[in-house]
Amino acid sequence: MEKTYSLDIHPRTHILALAMSMKEQLATEVGWFTIKNSLDHITIFEFNATEKGIEKIKNQISKACDTQSI
């Protein structure tokens, strides 16, 4: 059976902490901020895959990440 997955990029931990602090401050000042507890990320794309297919995709993504320089 296929499931829906998404490929996301998450910032480093110290950037996430800074963003969470800023969202909390905004929520305090305006009285609400509906996504203040969400983990910051950028979704690259969503796709459907089977259990067998997701393993192949994870391997391909890992190989691509290992060959890219920052």
mmCIF file as gemmi writes it, N, C-alpha and C atoms, coordinates in Angstrom:
data_model
loop_
_atom_site.group_PDB
_atom_site.id
_atom_site.type_symbol
_atom_site.label_atom_id
_atom_site.label_alt_id
_atom_site.label_comp_id
_atom_site.label_asym_id
_atom_site.label_entity_id
_atom_site.label_seq_id
_atom_site.pdbx_PDB_ins_code
_atom_site.Cartn_x
_atom_site.Cartn_y
_atom_site.Cartn_z
_atom_site.occupancy
_atom_site.B_iso_or_equiv
_atom_site.pdbx_formal_charge
_atom_site.auth_seq_id
_atom_site.auth_asym_id
_atom_site.pdbx_PDB_model_num
ATOM 1 N N . MET Axp A 1 ? 0.835 -1.185 0 1 0 ? 1 A 1
ATOM 2 C CA . MET Axp A 1 ? 0 0 0 1 0 ? 1 A 1
ATOM 3 C C . MET Axp A 1 ? 0.884 1.254 0 1 0 ? 1 A 1
ATOM 4 N N . GLU Axp A 2 ? 0.508 2.206 -0.803 1 0 ? 2 A 1
ATOM 5 C CA . GLU Axp A 2 ? 1.272 3.451 -0.862 1 0 ? 2 A 1
ATOM 6 C C . GLU Axp A 2 ? 0.87 4.398 0.263 1 0 ? 2 A 1
ATOM 7 N N . LYS Axp A 3 ? 1.847 5.14 0.736 1 0 ? 3 A 1
ATOM 8 C CA . LYS Axp A 3 ? 1.631 6.191 1.722 1 0 ? 3 A 1
ATOM 9 C C . LYS Axp A 3 ? 2.186 7.487 1.151 1 0 ? 3 A 1
ATOM 10 N N . THR Axp A 4 ? 1.749 8.609 1.703 1 0 ? 4 A 1
ATOM 11 C CA . THR Axp A 4 ? 2.25 9.91 1.27 1 0 ? 4 A 1
ATOM 12 C C . THR Axp A 4 ? 3.4 10.328 2.174 1 0 ? 4 A 1
ATOM 13 N N . TYR Axp A 5 ? 4.495 10.764 1.558 1 0 ? 5 A 1
ATOM 14 C CA . TYR Axp A 5 ? 5.689 11.219 2.265 1 0 ? 5 A 1
ATOM 15 C C . TYR Axp A 5 ? 6.04 12.613 1.781 1 0 ? 5 A 1
ATOM 16 N N . SER Axp A 6 ? 6.857 13.31 2.544 1 0 ? 6 A 1
ATOM 17 C CA . SER Axp A 6 ? 7.367 14.603 2.09 1 0 ? 6 A 1
ATOM 18 C C . SER Axp A 6 ? 8.853 14.691 2.401 1 0 ? 6 A 1
ATOM 19 N N . LEU Axp A 7 ? 9.568 15.379 1.523 1 0 ? 7 A 1
ATOM 20 C CA . LEU Axp A 7 ? 10.994 15.624 1.723 1 0 ? 7 A 1
ATOM 21 C C . LEU Axp A 7 ? 11.125 17.05 2.236 1 0 ? 7 A 1
ATOM 22 N N . ASP Axp A 8 ? 11.645 17.188 3.451 1 0 ? 8 A 1
ATOM 23 C CA . ASP Axp A 8 ? 11.767 18.489 4.107 1 0 ? 8 A 1
ATOM 24 C C . ASP Axp A 8 ? 13.217 18.803 4.418 1 0 ? 8 A 1
ATOM 25 N N . ILE Axp A 9 ? 13.495 20.083 4.509 1 0 ? 9 A 1
ATOM 26 C CA . ILE Axp A 9 ? 14.792 20.564 4.988 1 0 ? 9 A 1
ATOM 27 C C . ILE Axp A 9 ? 14.539 21.278 6.31 1 0 ? 9 A 1
ATOM 28 N N . HIS Axp A 10 ? 15.296 20.898 7.326 1 0 ? 10 A 1
ATOM 29 C CA . HIS Axp A 10 ? 15.181 21.529 8.64 1 0 ? 10 A 1
ATOM 30 C C . HIS Axp A 10 ? 16.457 22.305 8.938 1 0 ? 10 A 1
ATOM 31 N N . PRO Axp A 11 ? 16.317 23.504 9.504 1 0 ? 11 A 1
ATOM 32 C CA . PRO Axp A 11 ? 17.518 24.257 9.892 1 0 ? 11 A 1
ATOM 33 C C . PRO Axp A 11 ? 18.244 23.566 11.042 1 0 ? 11 A 1
ATOM 34 N N . ARG Axp A 12 ? 19.453 23.999 11.289 1 0 ? 12 A 1
ATOM 35 C CA . ARG Axp A 12 ? 20.228 23.466 12.412 1 0 ? 12 A 1
ATOM 36 C C . ARG Axp A 12 ? 19.557 23.825 13.735 1 0 ? 12 A 1
ATOM 37 N N . THR Axp A 13 ? 19.909 23.084 14.774 1 0 ? 13 A 1
ATOM 38 C CA . THR Axp A 13 ? 19.245 23.197 16.071 1 0 ? 13 A 1
ATOM 39 C C . THR Axp A 13 ? 19.257 24.617 16.623 1 0 ? 13 A 1
ATOM 40 N N . HIS Axp A 14 ? 20.385 25.317 16.546 1 0 ? 14 A 1
ATOM 41 C CA . HIS Axp A 14 ? 20.435 26.664 17.123 1 0 ? 14 A 1
ATOM 42 C C . HIS Axp A 14 ? 19.55 27.637 16.343 1 0 ? 14 A 1
ATOM 43 N N . ILE Axp A 15 ? 19.374 27.42 15.054 1 0 ? 15 A 1
ATOM 44 C CA . ILE Axp A 15 ? 18.476 28.258 14.262 1 0 ? 15 A 1
ATOM 45 C C . ILE Axp A 15 ? 17.025 27.95 14.62 1 0 ? 15 A 1
ATOM 46 N N . LEU Axp A 16 ? 16.71 26.668 14.812 1 0 ? 16 A 1
ATOM 47 C CA . LEU Axp A 16 ? 15.362 26.291 15.233 1 0 ? 16 A 1
ATOM 48 C C . LEU Axp A 16 ? 15.012 26.928 16.57 1 0 ? 16 A 1
ATOM 49 N N . ALA Axp A 17 ? 15.951 26.914 17.506 1 0 ? 17 A 1
ATOM 50 C CA . ALA Axp A 17 ? 15.715 27.508 18.821 1 0 ? 17 A 1
ATOM 51 C C . ALA Axp A 17 ? 15.464 29.006 18.702 1 0 ? 17 A 1
ATOM 52 N N . LEU Axp A 18 ? 16.219 29.682 17.866 1 0 ? 18 A 1
ATOM 53 C CA . LEU Axp A 18 ? 16.027 31.115 17.649 1 0 ? 18 A 1
ATOM 54 C C . LEU Axp A 18 ? 14.653 31.391 17.044 1 0 ? 18 A 1
ATOM 55 N N . ALA Axp A 19 ? 14.267 30.606 16.057 1 0 ? 19 A 1
ATOM 56 C CA . ALA Axp A 19 ? 12.959 30.788 15.418 1 0 ? 19 A 1
ATOM 57 C C . ALA Axp A 19 ? 11.827 30.536 16.409 1 0 ? 19 A 1
ATOM 58 N N . MET Axp A 20 ? 11.953 29.501 17.234 1 0 ? 20 A 1
ATOM 59 C CA . MET Axp A 20 ? 10.924 29.214 18.238 1 0 ? 20 A 1
ATOM 60 C C . MET Axp A 20 ? 10.796 30.368 19.223 1 0 ? 20 A 1
ATOM 61 N N . SER Axp A 21 ? 11.916 30.94 19.622 1 0 ? 21 A 1
ATOM 62 C CA . SER Axp A 21 ? 11.907 32.075 20.535 1 0 ? 21 A 1
ATOM 63 C C . SER Axp A 21 ? 11.207 33.276 19.904 1 0 ? 21 A 1
ATOM 64 N N . MET Axp A 22 ? 11.497 33.525 18.635 1 0 ? 22 A 1
ATOM 65 C CA . MET Axp A 22 ? 10.876 34.653 17.94 1 0 ? 22 A 1
ATOM 66 C C . MET Axp A 22 ? 9.371 34.441 17.78 1 0 ? 22 A 1
ATOM 67 N N . LYS Axp A 23 ? 8.956 33.211 17.497 1 0 ? 23 A 1
ATOM 68 C CA . LYS Axp A 23 ? 7.525 32.924 17.357 1 0 ? 23 A 1
ATOM 69 C C . LYS Axp A 23 ? 6.813 33.07 18.699 1 0 ? 23 A 1
ATOM 70 N N . GLU Axp A 24 ? 7.459 32.635 19.764 1 0 ? 24 A 1
ATOM 71 C CA . GLU Axp A 24 ? 6.875 32.776 21.103 1 0 ? 24 A 1
ATOM 72 C C . GLU Axp A 24 ? 6.713 34.251 21.459 1 0 ? 24 A 1
ATOM 73 N N . GLN Axp A 25 ? 7.714 35.053 21.142 1 0 ? 25 A 1
ATOM 74 C CA . GLN Axp A 25 ? 7.651 36.491 21.405 1 0 ? 25 A 1
ATOM 75 C C . GLN Axp A 25 ? 6.513 37.13 20.609 1 0 ? 25 A 1
ATOM 76 N N . LEU Axp A 26 ? 6.376 36.759 19.348 1 0 ? 26 A 1
ATOM 77 C CA . LEU Axp A 26 ? 5.295 37.289 18.521 1 0 ? 26 A 1
ATOM 78 C C . LEU Axp A 26 ? 3.941 36.904 19.099 1 0 ? 26 A 1
ATOM 79 N N . ALA Axp A 27 ? 3.788 35.656 19.51 1 0 ? 27 A 1
ATOM 80 C CA . ALA Axp A 27 ? 2.526 35.196 20.091 1 0 ? 27 A 1
ATOM 81 C C . ALA Axp A 27 ? 2.192 35.972 21.357 1 0 ? 27 A 1
ATOM 82 N N . THR Axp A 28 ? 3.198 36.263 22.161 1 0 ? 28 A 1
ATOM 83 C CA . THR Axp A 28 ? 2.987 37.031 23.39 1 0 ? 28 A 1
ATOM 84 C C . THR Axp A 28 ? 2.538 38.453 23.071 1 0 ? 28 A 1
ATOM 85 N N . GLU Axp A 29 ? 3.151 39.058 22.073 1 0 ? 29 A 1
ATOM 86 C CA . GLU Axp A 29 ? 2.84 40.451 21.736 1 0 ? 29 A 1
ATOM 87 C C . GLU Axp A 29 ? 1.487 40.613 21.055 1 0 ? 29 A 1
ATOM 88 N N . VAL Axp A 30 ? 1.112 39.693 20.172 1 0 ? 30 A 1
ATOM 89 C CA . VAL Axp A 30 ? -0.152 39.845 19.45 1 0 ? 30 A 1
ATOM 90 C C . VAL Axp A 30 ? -1.283 39.036 20.08 1 0 ? 30 A 1
ATOM 91 N N . GLY Axp A 31 ? -0.958 38.176 21.033 1 0 ? 31 A 1
ATOM 92 C CA . GLY Axp A 31 ? -1.974 37.403 21.725 1 0 ? 31 A 1
ATOM 93 C C . GLY Axp A 31 ? -2.305 36.062 21.08 1 0 ? 31 A 1
ATOM 94 N N . TRP Axp A 32 ? -1.751 35.795 19.922 1 0 ? 32 A 1
ATOM 95 C CA . TRP Axp A 32 ? -1.972 34.516 19.248 1 0 ? 32 A 1
ATOM 96 C C . TRP Axp A 32 ? -0.927 34.339 18.155 1 0 ? 32 A 1
ATOM 97 N N . PHE Axp A 33 ? -0.661 33.141 17.8 1 0 ? 33 A 1
ATOM 98 C CA . PHE Axp A 33 ? 0.159 32.808 16.639 1 0 ? 33 A 1
ATOM 99 C C . PHE Axp A 33 ? -0.01 31.312 16.454 1 0 ? 33 A 1
ATOM 100 N N . THR Axp A 34 ? -0.889 30.933 15.547 1 0 ? 34 A 1
ATOM 101 C CA . THR Axp A 34 ? -1.359 29.546 15.472 1 0 ? 34 A 1
ATOM 102 C C . THR Axp A 34 ? -0.268 28.518 15.204 1 0 ? 34 A 1
ATOM 103 N N . ILE Axp A 35 ? 0.828 28.914 14.57 1 0 ? 35 A 1
ATOM 104 C CA . ILE Axp A 35 ? 1.874 27.928 14.262 1 0 ? 35 A 1
ATOM 105 C C . ILE Axp A 35 ? 3.101 28.083 15.155 1 0 ? 35 A 1
ATOM 106 N N . LYS Axp A 36 ? 2.915 28.687 16.315 1 0 ? 36 A 1
ATOM 107 C CA . LYS Axp A 36 ? 4.074 28.948 17.173 1 0 ? 36 A 1
ATOM 108 C C . LYS Axp A 36 ? 4.767 27.679 17.653 1 0 ? 36 A 1
ATOM 109 N N . ASN Axp A 37 ? 4.062 26.552 17.707 1 0 ? 37 A 1
ATOM 110 C CA . ASN Axp A 37 ? 4.667 25.305 18.181 1 0 ? 37 A 1
ATOM 111 C C . ASN Axp A 37 ? 5.123 24.385 17.05 1 0 ? 37 A 1
ATOM 112 N N . SER Axp A 38 ? 4.96 24.831 15.81 1 0 ? 38 A 1
ATOM 113 C CA . SER Axp A 38 ? 5.365 23.978 14.689 1 0 ? 38 A 1
ATOM 114 C C . SER Axp A 38 ? 6.871 24.056 14.472 1 0 ? 38 A 1
ATOM 115 N N . LEU Axp A 39 ? 7.432 22.968 14.006 1 0 ? 39 A 1
ATOM 116 C CA . LEU Axp A 39 ? 8.86 22.898 13.726 1 0 ? 39 A 1
ATOM 117 C C . LEU Axp A 39 ? 9.121 23.537 12.365 1 0 ? 39 A 1
ATOM 118 N N . ASP Axp A 40 ? 9.997 24.52 12.33 1 0 ? 40 A 1
ATOM 119 C CA . ASP Axp A 40 ? 10.285 25.218 11.078 1 0 ? 40 A 1
ATOM 120 C C . ASP Axp A 40 ? 10.976 24.291 10.088 1 0 ? 40 A 1
ATOM 121 N N . HIS Axp A 41 ? 10.524 24.379 8.838 1 0 ? 41 A 1
ATOM 122 C CA . HIS Axp A 41 ? 11.077 23.536 7.785 1 0 ? 41 A 1
ATOM 123 C C . HIS Axp A 41 ? 10.664 24.091 6.428 1 0 ? 41 A 1
ATOM 124 N N . ILE Axp A 42 ? 11.291 23.568 5.399 1 0 ? 42 A 1
ATOM 125 C CA . ILE Axp A 42 ? 10.902 23.856 4.023 1 0 ? 42 A 1
ATOM 126 C C . ILE Axp A 42 ? 10.585 22.509 3.381 1 0 ? 42 A 1
ATOM 127 N N . THR Axp A 43 ? 9.368 22.368 2.882 1 0 ? 43 A 1
ATOM 128 C CA . THR Axp A 43 ? 8.995 21.142 2.19 1 0 ? 43 A 1
ATOM 129 C C . THR Axp A 43 ? 9.416 21.259 0.736 1 0 ? 43 A 1
ATOM 130 N N . ILE Axp A 44 ? 10.241 20.327 0.292 1 0 ? 44 A 1
ATOM 131 C CA . ILE Axp A 44 ? 10.718 20.313 -1.088 1 0 ? 44 A 1
ATOM 132 C C . ILE Axp A 44 ? 9.65 19.729 -2.008 1 0 ? 44 A 1
ATOM 133 N N . PHE Axp A 45 ? 9.138 18.557 -1.652 1 0 ? 45 A 1
ATOM 134 C CA . PHE Axp A 45 ? 8.043 17.962 -2.415 1 0 ? 45 A 1
ATOM 135 C C . PHE Axp A 45 ? 7.402 16.845 -1.621 1 0 ? 45 A 1
ATOM 136 N N . GLU Axp A 46 ? 6.19 16.465 -2.035 1 0 ? 46 A 1
ATOM 137 C CA . GLU Axp A 46 ? 5.49 15.328 -1.464 1 0 ? 46 A 1
ATOM 138 C C . GLU Axp A 46 ? 5.361 14.263 -2.538 1 0 ? 46 A 1
ATOM 139 N N . PHE Axp A 47 ? 5.321 13.006 -2.108 1 0 ? 47 A 1
ATOM 140 C CA . PHE Axp A 47 ? 5.227 11.904 -3.059 1 0 ? 47 A 1
ATOM 141 C C . PHE Axp A 47 ? 4.581 10.701 -2.391 1 0 ? 47 A 1
ATOM 142 N N . ASN Axp A 48 ? 4.121 9.773 -3.203 1 0 ? 48 A 1
ATOM 143 C CA . ASN Axp A 48 ? 3.559 8.523 -2.715 1 0 ? 48 A 1
ATOM 144 C C . ASN Axp A 48 ? 4.549 7.406 -2.991 1 0 ? 48 A 1
ATOM 145 N N . ALA Axp A 49 ? 4.657 6.471 -2.047 1 0 ? 49 A 1
ATOM 146 C CA . ALA Axp A 49 ? 5.562 5.339 -2.227 1 0 ? 49 A 1
ATOM 147 C C . ALA Axp A 49 ? 5.111 4.18 -1.352 1 0 ? 49 A 1
ATOM 148 N N . THR Axp A 50 ? 5.508 2.99 -1.77 1 0 ? 50 A 1
ATOM 149 C CA . THR Axp A 50 ? 5.275 1.793 -0.962 1 0 ? 50 A 1
ATOM 150 C C . THR Axp A 50 ? 6.413 1.679 0.052 1 0 ? 50 A 1
ATOM 151 N N . GLU Axp A 51 ? 6.3 0.723 0.966 1 0 ? 51 A 1
ATOM 152 C CA . GLU Axp A 51 ? 7.37 0.498 1.947 1 0 ? 51 A 1
ATOM 153 C C . GLU Axp A 51 ? 8.683 0.157 1.24 1 0 ? 51 A 1
ATOM 154 N N . LYS Axp A 52 ? 8.613 -0.669 0.214 1 0 ? 52 A 1
ATOM 155 C CA . LYS Axp A 52 ? 9.806 -1.039 -0.548 1 0 ? 52 A 1
ATOM 156 C C . LYS Axp A 52 ? 10.339 0.174 -1.313 1 0 ? 52 A 1
ATOM 157 N N . GLY Axp A 53 ? 9.44 0.937 -1.891 1 0 ? 53 A 1
ATOM 158 C CA . GLY Axp A 53 ? 9.834 2.108 -2.667 1 0 ? 53 A 1
ATOM 159 C C . GLY Axp A 53 ? 10.479 3.193 -1.822 1 0 ? 53 A 1
ATOM 160 N N . ILE Axp A 54 ? 9.999 3.382 -0.597 1 0 ? 54 A 1
ATOM 161 C CA . ILE Axp A 54 ? 10.545 4.449 0.253 1 0 ? 54 A 1
ATOM 162 C C . ILE Axp A 54 ? 11.992 4.14 0.619 1 0 ? 54 A 1
ATOM 163 N N . GLU Axp A 55 ? 12.328 2.887 0.784 1 0 ? 55 A 1
ATOM 164 C CA . GLU Axp A 55 ? 13.717 2.517 1.093 1 0 ? 55 A 1
ATOM 165 C C . GLU Axp A 55 ? 14.641 2.88 -0.063 1 0 ? 55 A 1
ATOM 166 N N . LYS Axp A 56 ? 14.208 2.637 -1.288 1 0 ? 56 A 1
ATOM 167 C CA . LYS Axp A 56 ? 15.003 3.005 -2.462 1 0 ? 56 A 1
ATOM 168 C C . LYS Axp A 56 ? 15.183 4.522 -2.532 1 0 ? 56 A 1
ATOM 169 N N . ILE Axp A 57 ? 14.103 5.239 -2.286 1 0 ? 57 A 1
ATOM 170 C CA . ILE Axp A 57 ? 14.16 6.707 -2.335 1 0 ? 57 A 1
ATOM 171 C C . ILE Axp A 57 ? 15.09 7.242 -1.252 1 0 ? 57 A 1
ATOM 172 N N . LYS Axp A 58 ? 14.998 6.696 -0.036 1 0 ? 58 A 1
ATOM 173 C CA . LYS Axp A 58 ? 15.886 7.135 1.046 1 0 ? 58 A 1
ATOM 174 C C . LYS Axp A 58 ? 17.349 6.898 0.694 1 0 ? 58 A 1
ATOM 175 N N . ASN Axp A 59 ? 17.64 5.774 0.083 1 0 ? 59 A 1
ATOM 176 C CA . ASN Axp A 59 ? 19.018 5.487 -0.333 1 0 ? 59 A 1
ATOM 177 C C . ASN Axp A 59 ? 19.494 6.469 -1.393 1 0 ? 59 A 1
ATOM 178 N N . GLN Axp A 60 ? 18.635 6.789 -2.352 1 0 ? 60 A 1
ATOM 179 C CA . GLN Axp A 60 ? 19.002 7.739 -3.404 1 0 ? 60 A 1
ATOM 180 C C . GLN Axp A 60 ? 19.255 9.128 -2.822 1 0 ? 60 A 1
ATOM 181 N N . ILE Axp A 61 ? 18.408 9.556 -1.892 1 0 ? 61 A 1
ATOM 182 C CA . ILE Axp A 61 ? 18.579 10.869 -1.259 1 0 ? 61 A 1
ATOM 183 C C . ILE Axp A 61 ? 19.874 10.896 -0.452 1 0 ? 61 A 1
ATOM 184 N N . SER Axp A 62 ? 20.145 9.817 0.287 1 0 ? 62 A 1
ATOM 185 C CA . SER Axp A 62 ? 21.386 9.746 1.072 1 0 ? 62 A 1
ATOM 186 C C . SER Axp A 62 ? 22.61 9.838 0.178 1 0 ? 62 A 1
ATOM 187 N N . LYS Axp A 63 ? 22.596 9.124 -0.943 1 0 ? 63 A 1
ATOM 188 C CA . LYS Axp A 63 ? 23.719 9.177 -1.879 1 0 ? 63 A 1
ATOM 189 C C . LYS Axp A 63 ? 23.891 10.581 -2.444 1 0 ? 63 A 1
ATOM 190 N N . ALA Axp A 64 ? 22.791 11.225 -2.79 1 0 ? 64 A 1
ATOM 191 C CA . ALA Axp A 64 ? 22.867 12.583 -3.335 1 0 ? 64 A 1
ATOM 192 C C . ALA Axp A 64 ? 23.426 13.553 -2.298 1 0 ? 64 A 1
ATOM 193 N N . CYS Axp A 65 ? 22.996 13.409 -1.051 1 0 ? 65 A 1
ATOM 194 C CA . CYS Axp A 65 ? 23.489 14.301 0.009 1 0 ? 65 A 1
ATOM 195 C C . CYS Axp A 65 ? 24.969 14.06 0.293 1 0 ? 65 A 1
ATOM 196 N N . ASP Axp A 66 ? 25.399 12.823 0.228 1 0 ? 66 A 1
ATOM 197 C CA . ASP Axp A 66 ? 26.801 12.498 0.488 1 0 ? 66 A 1
ATOM 198 C C . ASP Axp A 66 ? 27.739 13.052 -0.577 1 0 ? 66 A 1
ATOM 199 N N . THR Axp A 67 ? 27.23 13.265 -1.784 1 0 ? 67 A 1
ATOM 200 C CA . THR Axp A 67 ? 28.089 13.724 -2.878 1 0 ? 67 A 1
ATOM 201 C C . THR Axp A 67 ? 28.064 15.233 -3.069 1 0 ? 67 A 1
ATOM 202 N N . GLN Axp A 68 ? 27.226 15.937 -2.32 1 0 ? 68 A 1
ATOM 203 C CA . GLN Axp A 68 ? 27.113 17.389 -2.461 1 0 ? 68 A 1
ATOM 204 C C . GLN Axp A 68 ? 27.985 18.078 -1.422 1 0 ? 68 A 1
ATOM 205 N N . SER Axp A 69 ? 28.703 19.103 -1.838 1 0 ? 69 A 1
ATOM 206 C CA . SER Axp A 69 ? 29.492 19.882 -0.882 1 0 ? 69 A 1
ATOM 207 C C . SER Axp A 69 ? 28.702 21.114 -0.469 1 0 ? 69 A 1
ATOM 208 N N . ILE Axp A 70 ? 28.937 21.549 0.736 1 0 ? 70 A 1
ATOM 209 C CA . ILE Axp A 70 ? 28.215 22.714 1.272 1 0 ? 70 A 1
ATOM 210 C C . ILE Axp A 70 ? 29.07 23.943 1.114 1 0 ? 70 A 1
